[in-house]
Amino acid sequence: MAANYAKSPAEVPKSHISGKPSLHCAADVGLPEGTILHTLWTYVVDHRTQLLTDSYLHVSAVVQSVLIATVAAVLVGIVVHRSPWGSALATAAASIILTVPSFALLGLLIPVLGLGVRPTVTALVLYALLPILRNTIVGLAGVDPAVADAARGVGMNRLRVLTGIELPLAWPAILAGMRVSAMMSMGILAMAAYAKGPGLGNIIFSGLARLGSPTAVPMALSGTLLIIVLALLLDAVFALIGRLTTPRGIRD
């Protein structure tokens, strides 16, 4: 007669004891073993703390860089937008920076700024300038001169016209440039792992360096997918900011 052996609690998975599927086990969420999705899910669950930390650092670096670039680009745009030559020169300079490969730019910055956050943020700021600068110039140049003349006619000085009339009217264009720069910076930041910069690029590079090992593809794939998801979420935040900060008359 066959003997019945009872499993000890240690031998029984927790999901079977509780009757609920465990997120720590890919099989419990319907992912068959041996597939890339099974391996990816297992890696994400086992390294979720590291992934969350790197995701936060990635978004933080992008947001800070875009804000710094916005301040610089808007100031330059205010100075040059009335001069065709000045606008063309500023736009050309920002365009030249954007054509420099990210690896080359980081290589030029590392001897001066060292490794880590400083060369990373500097490179991101330089790359983020062009879309914001160009949209600032277009937005300010597109303000109806009659509106500015009417504001001066009621006693507003040049600074009040700029801050109270022209910049609010140009804000949708400026914000659109910020959205483009943010999306572009999310991808460029992955290259900053070359300079020991923060973010998800370190996971991607580590995975590519381990090609052939079981964790290589999950590492590279999880970092890439997280960058895509974070980029979409950040773009949605910018869209919400635009809806909340743009007057209804301009938005419509």
C-alpha positions as CSV (number, residue, x, y, z in Angstrom):
1,M,0.0,0.0,0.0
2,A,1.4,3.4,-1.0
3,A,2.3,5.6,1.9
4,N,0.9,9.1,2.0
5,Y,3.5,11.7,3.0
6,A,2.2,15.1,4.2
7,K,4.2,18.1,3.2
8,S,5.6,20.3,5.9
9,P,4.5,24.0,5.8
10,A,8.0,24.9,4.7
11,E,7.6,22.8,1.5
12,V,4.3,24.3,0.6
13,P,4.3,27.6,-1.3
14,K,2.8,30.5,0.5
15,S,0.4,31.1,-2.4
16,H,-1.0,27.6,-1.8
17,I,-1.4,28.1,2.0
18,S,-3.2,31.4,1.6
19,G,-5.2,30.4,-1.4
20,K,-4.1,33.6,-3.2
21,P,-1.6,33.9,-6.1
22,S,1.8,35.3,-5.1
23,L,3.3,38.1,-7.2
24,H,6.8,36.8,-6.4
25,C,6.1,33.6,-8.4
26,A,5.7,34.2,-12.1
27,A,3.8,31.0,-12.5
28,D,1.2,32.2,-10.1
29,V,0.4,35.2,-12.4
30,G,-0.1,33.0,-15.4
31,L,3.4,33.2,-17.0
32,P,4.7,29.8,-18.1
33,E,8.3,29.0,-17.1
34,G,11.1,29.2,-19.6
35,T,9.6,32.3,-21.5
36,I,11.1,35.7,-21.6
37,L,8.1,37.1,-19.8
38,H,8.6,34.7,-16.9
39,T,12.2,35.6,-16.6
40,L,11.5,39.3,-16.9
41,W,8.8,39.2,-14.2
42,T,11.0,37.3,-11.8
43,Y,13.8,39.8,-12.3
44,V,11.5,42.8,-11.8
45,V,10.0,41.3,-8.6
46,D,13.4,40.3,-7.1
47,H,15.0,43.7,-7.9
48,R,12.0,46.0,-7.5
49,T,13.8,48.2,-4.9
50,Q,16.7,48.9,-7.1
51,L,14.4,49.5,-10.1
52,L,12.3,52.0,-8.1
53,T,15.4,53.8,-6.9
54,D,16.9,54.0,-10.4
55,S,13.6,55.1,-11.8
56,Y,13.3,58.0,-9.3
57,L,16.9,59.1,-10.0
58,H,16.2,58.9,-13.8
59,V,13.1,61.1,-13.6
60,S,14.7,63.5,-11.1
61,A,17.7,64.1,-13.4
62,V,15.5,64.7,-16.4
63,V,13.2,67.1,-14.6
64,Q,16.0,69.1,-13.1
65,S,17.9,69.3,-16.4
66,V,14.7,70.4,-18.3
67,L,14.0,73.1,-15.7
68,I,17.5,74.5,-15.9
69,A,17.4,74.4,-19.7
70,T,14.0,76.2,-19.6
71,V,15.4,79.1,-17.5
72,A,18.4,79.4,-19.8
73,A,16.5,79.1,-23.1
74,V,13.7,81.5,-22.1
75,L,16.2,84.1,-21.0
76,V,18.1,83.8,-24.3
77,G,14.8,83.8,-26.2
78,I,13.7,87.0,-24.5
79,V,16.9,88.7,-25.5
80,V,17.1,87.6,-29.2
81,H,13.5,87.1,-30.3
82,R,13.2,90.7,-31.8
83,S,16.4,90.2,-33.8
84,P,16.3,87.9,-36.8
85,W,20.1,87.6,-36.7
86,G,20.2,87.0,-33.0
87,S,17.4,84.4,-33.2
88,A,19.2,82.6,-36.1
89,L,22.5,82.6,-34.3
90,A,21.1,81.3,-31.0
91,T,19.1,78.6,-32.8
92,A,22.1,77.6,-34.8
93,A,24.3,77.3,-31.8
94,A,21.8,75.1,-30.0
95,S,21.4,73.0,-33.1
96,I,25.1,72.4,-33.3
97,I,25.2,71.1,-29.7
98,L,22.3,68.7,-30.5
99,T,24.3,67.2,-33.4
100,V,27.1,66.1,-31.1
101,P,26.8,62.4,-30.2
102,S,26.0,61.9,-26.6
103,F,29.1,59.6,-26.1
104,A,31.3,62.3,-27.6
105,L,29.8,65.1,-25.5
106,L,30.2,63.1,-22.3
107,G,33.7,62.2,-23.3
108,L,34.5,65.9,-23.6
109,L,32.8,66.8,-20.3
110,I,34.4,64.0,-18.1
111,P,37.9,65.5,-18.1
112,V,36.5,68.8,-16.9
113,L,33.6,67.8,-14.6
114,G,34.6,64.3,-13.7
115,L,32.2,61.3,-13.4
116,G,28.7,61.2,-12.0
117,V,25.9,63.7,-11.8
118,R,27.7,66.9,-13.0
119,P,28.6,65.8,-16.6
120,T,25.3,64.0,-16.9
121,V,23.1,67.0,-16.0
122,T,25.3,69.4,-18.0
123,A,24.9,67.2,-21.1
124,L,21.2,66.9,-20.6
125,V,20.8,70.7,-20.2
126,L,22.7,71.3,-23.4
127,Y,20.7,68.8,-25.4
128,A,17.4,70.2,-24.0
129,L,18.1,73.8,-25.1
130,L,17.1,73.7,-28.7
131,P,13.4,72.7,-28.6
132,I,12.7,75.1,-25.7
133,L,14.7,78.0,-27.2
134,R,13.1,77.6,-30.7
135,N,9.6,77.4,-29.2
136,T,10.3,80.4,-27.0
137,I,11.4,82.5,-30.0
138,V,8.4,81.4,-32.0
139,G,6.0,82.0,-29.2
140,L,7.2,85.5,-28.3
141,A,7.4,86.4,-32.0
142,G,3.9,85.3,-32.5
143,V,2.4,87.7,-30.0
144,D,0.2,90.2,-31.8
145,P,2.0,93.6,-31.6
146,A,-1.4,95.3,-31.2
147,V,-1.8,93.5,-27.9
148,A,1.5,94.8,-26.6
149,D,0.8,98.3,-27.8
150,A,-2.5,98.3,-26.1
151,A,-0.8,97.2,-22.8
152,R,1.7,100.0,-23.1
153,G,-1.2,102.4,-23.8
154,V,-2.7,101.7,-20.4
155,G,0.6,102.5,-18.7
156,M,2.4,99.1,-18.5
157,N,6.1,99.3,-18.8
158,R,8.3,96.9,-20.8
159,L,8.8,94.4,-18.0
160,R,5.1,94.2,-17.1
161,V,4.2,93.7,-20.8
162,L,6.8,90.9,-21.0
163,T,5.8,89.1,-17.8
164,G,2.0,89.9,-18.0
165,I,1.2,89.7,-21.7
166,E,3.9,88.2,-23.9
167,L,5.2,85.3,-21.8
168,P,1.7,84.0,-20.8
169,L,0.7,84.1,-24.5
170,A,4.0,82.3,-25.4
171,W,3.6,79.7,-22.6
172,P,1.9,77.0,-24.6
173,A,4.7,77.0,-27.1
174,I,7.4,77.0,-24.4
175,L,5.7,74.1,-22.6
176,A,5.5,72.2,-25.9
177,G,9.3,72.6,-26.2
178,M,9.7,71.4,-22.6
179,R,7.7,68.3,-23.4
180,V,9.9,67.5,-26.4
181,S,13.1,68.1,-24.4
182,A,11.9,65.9,-21.6
183,M,11.1,63.0,-23.9
184,M,14.4,63.3,-25.6
185,S,16.3,63.6,-22.4
186,M,14.7,60.4,-21.0
187,G,16.4,58.4,-23.7
188,I,19.7,60.3,-23.8
189,L,20.1,59.8,-20.0
190,A,20.5,56.1,-20.5
191,M,23.8,56.9,-22.2
192,A,25.0,58.6,-19.0
193,A,25.9,55.3,-17.5
194,Y,29.0,55.7,-19.6
195,A,29.9,58.6,-17.2
196,K,28.7,56.8,-14.1
197,G,25.6,58.9,-14.1
198,P,22.3,58.2,-12.3
199,G,19.3,56.4,-13.8
200,L,18.2,53.3,-15.5
201,G,21.0,53.3,-18.0
202,N,23.2,51.5,-15.5
203,I,20.9,48.5,-15.5
204,I,20.7,48.5,-19.3
205,F,24.5,48.7,-19.7
206,S,25.0,46.0,-17.0
207,G,22.6,43.7,-18.9
208,L,24.4,44.3,-22.2
209,A,27.7,43.6,-20.5
210,R,26.4,40.2,-19.4
211,L,25.1,38.9,-22.7
212,G,24.9,35.1,-22.5
213,S,23.9,35.0,-18.8
214,P,20.4,34.3,-17.7
215,T,19.9,37.9,-16.3
216,A,21.3,39.8,-19.3
217,V,18.0,40.2,-21.3
218,P,15.8,40.8,-18.3
219,M,18.1,43.6,-17.1
220,A,18.3,45.4,-20.4
221,L,14.7,44.9,-21.2
222,S,13.4,46.0,-17.8
223,G,15.5,49.2,-17.9
224,T,14.3,49.9,-21.5
225,L,10.6,49.3,-20.7
226,L,10.8,51.5,-17.5
227,I,12.3,54.4,-19.5
228,I,9.4,54.1,-22.0
229,V,6.7,54.0,-19.2
230,L,8.3,56.9,-17.3
231,A,8.5,59.0,-20.4
232,L,4.8,58.5,-21.1
233,L,3.9,59.3,-17.5
234,L,6.1,62.4,-17.5
235,D,4.6,63.6,-20.8
236,A,1.1,63.1,-19.2
237,V,2.2,65.3,-16.3
238,F,3.4,68.0,-18.6
239,A,0.1,67.8,-20.5
240,L,-1.8,68.2,-17.2
241,I,0.4,71.2,-16.2
242,G,-0.4,72.8,-19.6
243,R,-4.1,72.3,-19.1
244,L,-4.0,73.8,-15.6
245,T,-1.7,76.7,-16.4
246,T,-2.9,77.8,-19.8
247,P,-5.9,80.2,-19.8
248,R,-9.0,78.7,-21.4
249,G,-9.1,81.4,-24.1
250,I,-5.6,80.6,-25.3
251,R,-6.2,76.8,-24.9
252,D,-9.3,76.8,-26.9
